[in-house]
Amino acid sequence: MGSDYCWISISFGTLMPLAIPEHTGQPEDVLLGRKVLGALSRTEPAESVQCDCVVELAPGKLYELTGESNSGKSVVVQDVLISCLLRGHAAVIVDCDYRLDVLGLLEKIRELCNAELLLTVVDISRARNLSTSFSKSMLRRLTIQKCANLTELQLFVGFRLPQLLLSEPVSVVAIDSLTSFYWHERYATPNVLDAYSTLWQRIASLAKQFGVTAISTMQNLFRQQASPFTNDRPFLRPAGLDVTAALVKNLGQGKFALEFADRTDVYQMNVGQLARVSTCVKAK
């Protein structure tokens, strides 16, 4: 195989070295295993590239992105993840509707690395070598988790995610289509509303404890104060949580709008990333 190809592993954690006591007469395969596990557990210094980000990567910040189907919610989330990886941090994305194009995301990262490094390195051949190393280092810091039902999501958020946050320098945790299981679980799962409320509280607690930015995308029906019931309580999440809500709209021709409570930001897709082109502050 040519040098442009490499093995890509999407795993659920970091392989940790085993504590094998040192003593004389160890079998040769045990010594070799110690060396292999030690090499796998070593992490290389993370490279970084200066870049803008659609949302503020602030410790403990919670975002709720809503919008119609194909409005660009997943595009915005992936842009945030890539911005985080470019800065040398780790990121976690949870795919709840199995619509995440993993190969497309990996190809976008590779192309973006080529574009970034061609701008900063004059020597083309050197740029290609650097881009391969840079993109691989980005992929090593990306964790992709797919959940097929609400139980799997609860288990990941409750047990596996804290382990990842302890072992990796994660800056962003994104849950794409958090509400996708509601329609299947609303009658089969007792107290499904409480289950979603507990999920939100757990995510908020982890974001605060580990200083990460948490983002969830939701169908437009579940946006703030869009409950199907006759009250103003935000649907599927506790009303008291400090959540920054934004409505995502696809304006066409590679443009997307994020409508916050106090402003509307318009972004244009440029060289594989979203760049802000305008901001309209809403009158109070």
Buried (B, 14 or more C-beta within 10 A) or exposed (E): EEEEEEEEEEEEEBEEBEEEEEEEEEEEEEEEBBEEBEEEEEBEEBBEBEBEBBBEBEEBBBBBBBBBEEBBBBBBBBBBBBBBBBBBBBBBBBBBBEEBEBEEBBEBBBBBBBEBBBEEBEEEEEBBEBBBBBBBBBBBBBBBBBBEBBEBBBEBBEEBBBEBBEBBBBBBBBBBBBBBBBEEBEEEBEEBBEBBBBBBBBBBEBBBEBBBBBBBBBBBBBBBEBBEEEEEEBBBBBEEBEBBBBBBBBEEEEBBBBBBEEEBBBBBBEEBBBEEEEEEEEEE
